[in-house]
Each structure stands twice: as C-alpha cells, then as structure tokens.
Amino acid sequence: MENNRILILCSYDKSIIHFRGDFIKSLIQNGYKVFGAAPEMTKEISDQLIELGASPLTFKLQRTRLNPFKDLQSIFELNKMIKKHNIDLVFPYTIKPVIYGSIAANFAKIPVISLITGLGFTFSAASAKAKLLQKATEFLYKISIRKNKLIIFQNSDDHQLFLERNIIPKSKKIAVVNGSGVNLGTYPNRINNKTSERIIFILVARLIKEKGVSLYMEAAEDLKKRFPKAEFHVIGKPDKSPSAINLDKLNELHHKEIIVYHGPQDNVPELLYASDIFVLPTFYREGIPRSILEALSVGMPIITTNSPGCRETVTEGENGFLIKPQSLEDLKRAMGYFLENPIKIKEMGIASRALAEKKFNVDIINDHLIALIKETMTK
C-alpha cells in the first residue's frame, strides 16, 4: 500500500491536529502515506505532524472573502502540490479547501473524497451580503465536487440541503459520519455529584453571534439575579468577522461578575471538568460541533439548539435539552431546569457519556472513514 499517498487539506493549521490528529494516526497505522496541508502552517503544527508520522505542507489561501485572482492562485498551487508529491487521493475539509482542492485534484485527474464539516456562516446568516455569498458558494460547490468520488457529510440535513439546492444529484455517492469523533481517553468520564447551588455553565465557541454567545450572555444576566451563586463561563477567541460579538459588553459582564470570561484557552478539558453543564445555543450551520462531543465524553449534560449538526448530540430530556434557535426564553428555561434540579446533572451526564461511547467514539468514526477510503481507492 506504499503508493497510497493521501493529501489532507484544511483552512486552519491547528484544526489538522485537533480535529484530524487521531484520523492521521489511523491512516498511517493502516499503511497510508499522509501529507497534511494548511495555509500559513506554523512550525509548532508542522513538528506535531512530523511527530505523528505525516509530512507537513503549506499553501496560500485567503480564508475569508472571495477574491478570484487569489483563489485561482490557490488552485494552481494545490495542483502543483498534488503532482509534485504524487498524491493518490485528496481529502479536503472545510469550505475553501473542499472547493479549491477538488478543482485542483480534478485538473490533475486525482480522485477526491470531500468532507463537508458544516456549512457555517454563509448558510446561516440572513443579510443580503450573506445571501449573495451563499449563491456564490453554492455555484462553486456545484462545479467543484460533482466529479468527486465520494462526498461525506457530518449530518443528514446538510446532504438534504445539497440535494434541494441542486448542488449534487441524487445519484451522487455520499456517506454520513458522526462528526470528527472524540477521543474517549483524552476526555475521560467524570461522575458529577453536584447538589450545591454553585452550578457552573460553560460555553466554548468562536465569539460570533451565530454561535449564540450574545444569547447566552443575556440569559446569564437574567438568571444571575434569581440564582446569584450560579456561574456562567465563556471560553473563546475574539473574532474579527462582521458578526463578532460586542467584546466591550462581554468584558463589562465579566467585571460585574455575571460572566467569567477566560479568553482563548489551551486547557479546555480542565475547564470542562470544573463545570457542570455545557451550553451552545448556536444557529450556525454546524457539522457536529467538536466542543459538544468533548463535553459529551466528559459526561456533561448538553443544552444546544434543535438545528443541523446539534440535534444529533442530544436525546431530549435524557442527556440535555434542545432549544429553538435564537430563543432566549427556551435557553433560560433549559438552564433554569438545572439550577432548580441539580440532582439531574449526574444522571444526564452519565447519559451523555454513554452516547459518546456508542455514537461518537473517534475509533468507530475513523474505522468508518478508512473503510470508505479503501472502498474508493479499489474502484
């Protein structure tokens, strides 16, 4: 199998370790030669890829906005990369790598398995600019992935949307996997016997409105008045996108001791262990949020939205609650339930861990992905 050389493409270098590190290890264990490529790859990530046994590569990519000249440059650069390293299969994920990596591979007549990890801001926002961008993205998807050998989705809703928008035909070969999976050993189970009034909620996300961060802040302001011992934590990096939340407001709530704002953190597992309930009131088009998978594995009840990618992670009333997107009242009601019934935290946390073991174990998901790759490469 020494000739099976796989190029994994992504738009952000840290994600190739955090989201695909276990996958890369599994591929190498199965005899594949793996190349991991990301724009502006740092030495830290490059060294980590080498340590895994993969070969790091970098390329130019404008991560936001469409610029025809720069985007064409990315396609030509990826095409050269594929040819130079004698790649046998391209495996891109996230929007731009999927589109431009697929076009580059098609020009080189190299098979592609593309992974749709959610549709993000473009398919979530309702502004005129977002709708225009959505149309452009739909067109680019349509011309780029139709020749791909296989398209993998992380939820059935995204597949259905691609069919409804005529991005792919019904005859297109697809598969659905349960997100990127979670390493149950990296996020071991904990038993939470919480009975005190000091209930700790935690949100881990990009600090944009579509992730429901502003909604969470509003809920915290109201609930803190009725449950002064409750804590509402936020972990996330300030964002530069047009939908970034108001950092002044977040810092104001932090100084008022309504929100505990940690900023971006490398020790997320420790903070999850110190918390009780995980909250992600997103209305962003998620694949399956990795942050929720980590919270499930730890054994935390989940509050998230009844929307694509999120609804797969909650069995209503068993391991948490699904709320209506952008509903402040629904969010306060779900959070208030745990404040009034802390004994339920342990019970629902156990159910979350069981769900992670059954459905989201990274080993199960990686075995599925590798089986799909083997099937594709033998045809």
QUISULKA-V881984 format. One record per residue. N is the residue number from 1. PSI is psi in radians with two decimals (none if undefined). Layout:
<<N PSI> <N PSI>>
//
This chain:
<<1 0.25> <2 -0.36> <3 -0.13> <4 1.64> <5 2.06> <6 2.29> <7 2.03> <8 2.15> <9 2.37> <10 3.02> <11 -0.10> <12 2.12> <13 -0.66> <14 -0.50> <15 -0.48> <16 -0.44> <17 -0.87> <18 -0.74> <19 -0.48> <20 0.07> <21 -0.84> <22 -0.62> <23 -0.78> <24 -0.77> <25 -0.74> <26 -0.71> <27 -0.79> <28 -0.72> <29 -0.46> <30 0.16> <31 0.11> <32 2.60> <33 2.09> <34 2.31> <35 2.26> <36 2.14> <37 2.37> <38 2.64> <39 2.48> <40 0.85> <41 2.27> <42 2.82> <43 -0.62> <44 -0.83> <45 -0.69> <46 -0.80> <47 -0.67> <48 -0.65> <49 -0.75> <50 -0.72> <51 -0.61> <52 -0.36> <53 0.14> <54 2.89> <55 2.10> <56 2.45> <57 2.72> <58 2.70> <59 2.87> <60 2.35> <61 2.22> <62 1.88> <63 -0.55> <64 2.72> <65 2.75> <66 2.20> <67 1.78> <68 -0.73> <69 -0.86> <70 -0.61> <71 -0.66> <72 -0.67> <73 -0.74> <74 -0.76> <75 -0.81> <76 -0.70> <77 -0.73> <78 -0.67> <79 -0.77> <80 -0.72> <81 -0.78> <82 -0.78> <83 -0.75> <84 -0.69> <85 0.23> <86 0.86> <87 2.39> <88 -0.40> <89 2.32> <90 2.31> <91 1.48> <92 2.65> <93 2.77> <94 2.75> <95 -1.05> <96 -0.78> <97 -0.65> <98 -0.84> <99 -0.97> <100 -0.59> <101 -0.66> <102 -0.77> <103 -0.80> <104 -0.75> <105 -0.67> <106 -0.69> <107 -0.62> <108 0.00> <109 0.71> <110 2.33> <111 2.64> <112 2.36> <113 1.95> <114 2.47> <115 2.04> <116 1.87> <117 0.51> <118 2.78> <119 -0.08> <120 -2.74> <121 -0.71> <122 -0.67> <123 0.18> <124 -0.74> <125 2.74> <126 0.10> <127 2.83> <128 -0.68> <129 -0.74> <130 -0.68> <131 -0.66> <132 -0.76> <133 -0.65> <134 -0.79> <135 -0.74> <136 -0.73> <137 -0.72> <138 -0.78> <139 -0.77> <140 -0.70> <141 -0.81> <142 -0.77> <143 -0.29> <144 -0.65> <145 -0.09> <146 -0.47> <147 -0.06> <148 2.54> <149 -0.62> <150 2.46> <151 2.16> <152 2.23> <153 2.74> <154 -0.07> <155 2.69> <156 -0.44> <157 -0.72> <158 -0.68> <159 -0.78> <160 -0.70> <161 -0.71> <162 -0.61> <163 -0.79> <164 -0.66> <165 0.06> <166 0.55> <167 -0.67> <168 2.67> <169 2.81> <170 -0.46> <171 -0.15> <172 2.37> <173 2.16> <174 2.89> <175 2.75> <176 2.23> <177 2.74> <178 1.19> <179 -2.82> <180 -0.17> <181 2.95> <182 2.42> <183 1.89> <184 -0.37> <185 -0.62> <186 -0.54> <187 1.24> <188 2.77> <189 2.58> <190 2.62> <191 2.09> <192 1.93> <193 0.69> <194 2.17> <195 -0.12> <196 3.05> <197 -0.17> <198 1.27> <199 2.29> <200 2.05> <201 2.58> <202 2.41> <203 2.25> <204 2.02> <205 2.87> <206 2.48> <207 1.21> <208 2.72> <209 -0.66> <210 -0.35> <211 -0.01> <212 0.31> <213 -0.77> <214 -0.68> <215 -0.75> <216 -0.71> <217 -0.73> <218 -0.77> <219 -0.71> <220 -0.74> <221 -0.75> <222 -0.81> <223 -0.51> <224 -0.53> <225 -0.67> <226 -0.46> <227 1.32> <228 -0.37> <229 -0.15> <230 2.64> <231 2.52> <232 1.82> <233 2.57> <234 2.25> <235 2.23> <236 2.71> <237 2.35> <238 2.45> <239 2.58> <240 0.04> <241 2.86> <242 -0.40> <243 0.25> <244 2.51> <245 2.90> <246 1.82> <247 -0.54> <248 -0.72> <249 -0.75> <250 -0.77> <251 -0.60> <252 -0.78> <253 -0.57> <254 -0.79> <255 -0.48> <256 -0.01> <257 0.53> <258 -0.73> <259 2.51> <260 1.82> <261 2.10> <262 -0.22> <263 -2.93> <264 2.48> <265 2.56> <266 -0.19> <267 0.75> <268 -0.76> <269 -0.73> <270 -0.72> <271 -0.58> <272 -0.75> <273 -0.53> <274 -0.03> <275 3.05> <276 -0.82> <277 2.36> <278 2.32> <279 2.24> <280 1.53> <281 0.85> <282 2.55> <283 0.39> <284 2.56> <285 1.56> <286 2.78> <287 -1.56> <288 2.04> <289 2.20> <290 -0.61> <291 -0.66> <292 -0.71> <293 -0.70> <294 -0.72> <295 -0.66> <296 -0.80> <297 -0.69> <298 -0.50> <299 0.84> <300 2.45> <301 2.61> <302 2.35> <303 2.04> <304 -3.10> <305 2.67> <306 1.26> <307 2.91> <308 2.33> <309 -0.45> <310 -0.68> <311 -0.39> <312 -0.29> <313 -0.07> <314 2.27> <315 1.91> <316 2.17> <317 -0.17> <318 -0.87> <319 0.24> <320 -2.77> <321 2.48> <322 2.24> <323 2.81> <324 2.30> <325 2.36> <326 0.34> <327 1.85> <328 -0.70> <329 -0.74> <330 -0.75> <331 -0.80> <332 -0.66> <333 -0.76> <334 -0.74> <335 -0.69> <336 -0.55> <337 -0.78> <338 -0.55> <339 -0.56> <340 -0.33> <341 1.09> <342 -0.42> <343 -0.39> <344 -0.26> <345 -0.79> <346 -0.84> <347 -0.83> <348 -0.54> <349 -0.71> <350 -0.72> <351 -0.63> <352 -0.81> <353 -0.73> <354 -0.69> <355 -0.72> <356 -0.74> <357 -0.67> <358 -0.68> <359 -0.53> <360 0.17> <361 2.17> <362 -0.53> <363 -0.72> <364 -0.79> <365 -0.73> <366 -0.65> <367 -0.70> <368 -0.82> <369 -0.76> <370 -0.64> <371 -0.69> <372 -0.68> <373 -0.81> <374 -0.75> <375 -0.73> <376 -0.70> <377 -0.22> <378 -0.04> <379 none>>
//
